[in-house]
Structures are given as structure tokens and as C-alpha cells.
Amino acid sequence: MSEEPAVRDESTVSDDGTVDADDTTPTAADSSPAESAGSDGAAGPNPAVQDSDDAVQDTDDAVQDSQDPDDAVQDSDDEGRIPTIRTWLPVLVIAGVAALLAYCGVSGATRYDETGDNFPGLFTSMVATAGYFLGALTATATLGALAYVVLCARPDDHNVIDPQVYRAHRIAERAGATWAVVALLMTWVSAANAAGVPLSKATDPNVWWPLIDASEQSLGWLVSACCAAVVAVCARMLLRWTSHVVLLIPACAGVLALAVTGNAGQGPNHDYGTSAVIVFSVALTALVGLLAATGLTQPTDTSDHDLRQSSRRVFATATGLGVLTLVFGAVLGALLIPARYAFTTAYGRWGVVAAIALAVATAAPAIGLTRATSRRMITVVTTVGAGAGIAALAAIAAMETRFSPALLAHKFTIWDVFLGYHLDSPPSVSTLLGTWRFDLFLGLGAIVLAVAYVVGVLRLRRDGVNWSGWRTLSWLLGCAALLFVTSSGVRAYGMAMFSVHMAEHMVLNMFVPVLLILGAPVTLGLRAFPTAERGALPGPREWIVWMVHSRFVAVISNPLVALAIFVGSLYAVYFTPLFDVLDRYHWGHELMSVHFLITGYLFYWAIIGLDPGPKRLPYFARLGLLLAVMPFHAFFGIATMTMQSVIGHTFYTYVGLPWVTDQRHDQFVGGAIAWGASEVPLLIVVLALAVQWARSDRSEANSSDRRVDKYADDELDAYNAMLDELSKSRR
């Protein structure tokens, strides 16, 4: 996972990916781990050092010189010590655990009697609830520390983070390891709690593994443990800024693995609930973790100017995350806590506590944006915000270990379990266009992408920079297609019918990526975002440059790798039992949508991409790459049409749509769509490639003509001189 050295800080990259030495970007701190870290960003062997231990020790010494973990933050105007998050953190954690244990002790078996579950005993109940809180807390610390490094780091010439954020890096490493251990233990504890079995009777592997397999939440904890382990191990070895960006992916996946298996993913309208909890859980975890990381890592010897820069960026980000948390938390509250249960049930009262705590956690950084002008105020803001966020995590832990009142009061149908809604008529043009269930994750994401692109174009026009209208049109059409297939009747019926699902898959995997690629979003970002001023923190433009030229992007965008993922994932999902698992859950459909969108983007970018990036194939090779994928798609469509077994047979049998009387015929239609629909986007790609190829040839010809006009052709002049000499000699 090591990356190539990034562009030097004193240079920047132009829109075509070339280095412009005239522009300057912020330089890294003079004292940096780069002097002791390896060229791959890890604390490993390097010609400049003797061994990895020396590298890590040098970095630790630099951090200790810049900040003492035992010192309280001092106000620039008042040297008196004040309590910080470092002081209050143990108190807050102990208070949260104590409150949850008291709640379990008071409620006893009542919570289990409500759902008709067996009571596993007071000890098991307490461990399950407190363990959920501790697992969420360690996940929060991990994700927040990674986010802090990404936002506030000043990488050196080799893209290695500076000492001012190294403490946050160590927090991510240690919290990730703790998170992995807690999550692994919780796979066992939550399984016993869900089955109503005391922990003392669930120690036999022959007992606890079947319990884990039967509990969705336990499997979520298992996935969370694996993701946390990846973060902990990689953070131990890697120090590059780009590595921390990549590690946000498993960190977020570990958070989501648990969130989507809770109450939000159950019962009626769970498609709305799952999409909402995806945004809510990541935003909440990042909000609390970012504020906590800021308070825990705030250097005492940093200049007031640098401290205000980093705090403003953190508070602005935290405020945005807080708004997302409140909005999507309100959606979840409306789905899971009907008004009549808000104060009459323990679940509802915990929800009220969580809402109040989240409001405080959001208000704190919002106030800090305007009033945190001193170290004291920055400390107060981070302490109050993180403390309120920890209280919200404790309340959510109490809620997520039991069922919500809305689920207990509802009489479930099979469609509530598997779809979350009812379909009253077979698919038609009118139902596909008129049945809308807005996807709060991907649908909202499509709108955000469209708005952000338009804002970038308007910024360029304001600065007098031209931008192609065709690129804008292509991007907006791609966003519109993404919104339509994820929020219209295509998604509603695609959840229950294989044929419609395959149409959705083709659009997400082939149409949408092609349209988005032709919009050249990276180039737009490089032109729209300003270069960070000298002495300022690196900004979005620098982040784009570093990621575009990272080893990670070079690997995943390699044409052969992109081709293997593009084709291999198609067969891996549909011709293995994996589809039977993913098709049962709304989060599974969201995961498939994101996966196929990204794989399609990577593959077609290698062929018709306009943005700067790793070295590109010649145009003739790109055409060969495009032709190479066609037989695989054709074979997939034919195999789907002719195979005797039914893909997703168990799920579609449970759903039992009255108009789908023959599942094999519906699968035949889906295979035909996969075979036929793939030809249309391929035609678009061929046309786009031909246009780019022709423009490239014209550009090279024009460049050659300019060189001829500017420089004399020495060979031609020499030849003419020779002929002139021969002519004279004959005379």
C-alpha cells in the first residue's frame, strides 16, 4: 500500500497533470518524519537511516519535542491550567459505562420480555450493552484520528505526515487495535445476548459459532473487527498522507457493518432507514472522533496562527458533519420512534437524550468557528463537543441493543422483512417512472455531485476561464441517471425482480460511469480550487494532486487491474452464493451499486478518461482493451439466459411477486438485458475514443508544424547545400 513520492511542495501540478515549478504550495514543517521514514511512507528501511526502529524513534522524539502529552493547553492570555478532553475523557467513558450498567440493572429482563426473547442473565446483558458502547467509542477514536490527519497534515516532499499530526496517527493505530479486540469479543457476546444464552454457557465453539452465524449483529461485529485490524496493521507500517486517506475506507466500512444490522435496517421503510443510517453513522463517528482527536493532539508549542488555521478547518468540517447527523438522525427518529413513544418508553427517552447531546455536539464547533480565537476557547469547544458526542454514543448503545417501539408495534409482512414497502402492480413504463422511493444515500449523493460540479463551473466563469459545455452536460446527465436508477421505480422493482435489477446494474456499471468520466471532474477541481498560499494548510487542490499521483490510484487504475475487477466482479457476484446474501438486504443493494459504479468508472477511465493520472495506454491499445471485454459480457448474458439454476432463488421465492410466476423466464429476460444493453454504452465509448484519437493526431500534427516553423530543418538544409555544391562542381 505504499505510494509513489508526491510532487514536491514547492511545485504544483497543472490541469494536465504536469508539474509547474512557478506555482508554490505550502511547505512541510521543517521537522518531519520524512527524514527518518522510508520512501514508501513506512517506518521501514531507508538508505538515510539504519532501521525502522530508528525512524519511529526519531518521529517520537520530534513529537515529544513539539508537544508534551501531560501538559494542559494554556490560553495565550492566561497561563492558568484548564481541564481538557485529555482530563475528562476517562471520566466521560466511566460515566457512560456506569449509566448503561445502571440502565441494564434497573430494566433487567423487561427489555427482553417486550420482544419475547429469553433473558440471558444480568451479567450478559450488561456486558453486551457496555461492550457496544466501548466498541463504538474505539471506532470513533480511530476514524476521527484518521480524519484529523487528512485535514490538518502538512506532508513533506515524500508525502509523509508532519510531527504535528503524528500523535493523531498513533491514536488511530492504537485505537484501531483496541477496536479490533473489542469487536472480536463482541461477536461472541452479542450472539449470546441475542439468543438469550448466558456467556458461561456459550464458551464451547460448537455452541457460539452457530449463535454468531444466526445473528446479523454478531456478523456485523466480525466484519468490524476485520476492518479495524486492517487499519491498525496498516497504520503501524505507513506514514504517508495518501495512506491515511485510503485507510478511511476500511474504517468507514467497519462503522457501517454494525450500523446497517441494527434497528434502521429492519421492518417497514427500512430502505429509507438503511440509507439514512449509512450517512448518520459515518457523520456521527467522524464528528465526535474529529473533535476528540483535536483536543487530544493539540500541540502546545504551535504558533497561534497555525493553531487557528487547523481549528477553523476542523470546526467547519465538524459543523457540516453535525448538520448531517441532526438531519439524518431526525429521519431515523421519525422511522423508529413514533411521537407517542418518545417519552413513554426507555428507547424513546434514550433517543431524546441522544438528540440533545447531538445538538450540543453540533453547536460547539459552530460556535467555535466565530469565537474560538484563543487556545482556551479551542480547548473548551473540543471538550464540550466531544463530551456531548460521547454521551450520544452511550445513548445509542442503549438503543441499539434492543428493538425500537416502531418495530414492536408493527405487524410484519414478508414484504416488510425483505423490501420495506409494497408493490401493487407489475412493472410498466408508468410504474418505473412514477414509483419513487428517494435513496437518501446514493440519490442525495447524485444531487450533491451535480451541485458541486455546477459551483465549480460557475467559479471558473467568474474568473474568466472557459469550460466545455459538453463536459457539463455529460456530468449532469450522469448524475441524473444515477439519481433515476437509485430512487425511481427501477430501484423499487429491481429490489424484487432480477430482470429489473439487471437493467439497474447495466446503467450503474456502464452508462453512468461513461457520462461522469466525460465530465472530467478532476480537471475541473484542479482549475476551480485555488492553490494554497505559502504558510497555509494544504487544501483540496493539493489533496487532489497527491491522490492522483499516489501509488494506490496507479494500481487500481492500471488497465489490466481495472479490466480484471470489471469482469471478475460480475461473475463473482452473480455466479456465486454472494448475490443470495446481498440481495436480501438494502445495504447489499447499496454496496453493489457503489461497487459497480466504481469498477465501471475505473475501467472506462483507462479508455476514455480526460483527467490527469498515471501513464495512459496508446489509443490503439485502449481500443484493444475495450474489445477484450466484449466477449466476457456476451458470455455472461448468454450463460444467465441458459443456465438451469435460478440466481437468488431463495430470496425471490420469499418475496413471491404475484406476476412473477416463472423465475427462470425473469432471469432469461435479465440475461438478455445484460447481453443487449452492453452494446449501447460500448458504442458511445468507441465514438468518444475515436474523437479523442483524432484530436490527439491533429494536436501532434499541429505541434510538429509549429516546430518546423520555429526551427529550421537541418537535414533538409544540408541536402540542399549538397545539391548546390554538386551543381557548382559540374560547372
Secondary structure, DSSP 8 states (H G I E B T S, - for coil): --------TT-EE-TTS-EETTS------SS-GGGTS-TTSBSS--TTSS-HHHHHHHHHHHHHHH--TTS--B-SS--SB---HHHHHHHHHHHHHHHHHHHHHHHTTHHHHHHT-----HHHHHHHHHHHHHHHHHHHHHHHHHHHHHHH----TTSB--HHHHHHHHHHHHHHHHHHHHHHHHHHHHHHHHHT--GGGS-SHHHHHHHHHH-HHHHHHHHHHHHHHHHHHHHHHB-BHHHHHHHHHHHHHHHHHHHTTSGGGSSTTHHHHHHHHHHHHHHHHHHHHHHHHHHHH--SSS-HHHHHHHHHHHHHHHHHHHHHHHHHHHHHHHHHS-GGGTTTSHHHHHHHHHHHHHHHHHHHHHHHHHH--SHHHHHHHHHHHHHHHHHHHHHHHHHHTS--HHHHTS---HHHHHTSS---S---HHHHHH-----TTHHHHHHHHHHHHHHHHHHHHHTT----HHHHHHHHHHHHHHHHHHHSHHHHHHTT-HHHHHHHHHIIIIIHHHHHHTT-HHHHHHHHS----TTS---HHHHHHHHHTSHHHHHHTSHHHHHHHHHHHHHHHHSSTHHHHHTTSHHHHHHHHHHHHHHHHHHHHHHH--S--S----HHHHHHHHHHHHHHHHHHHHHHHH-SS-TTHHHHHHH--TT---HHHHHHHHHHHHHHHTHHHHHHHHHHHHHHHHHHHHHHHHHHHHHHHHS--HHHHHHHHHHHHHHHHH-
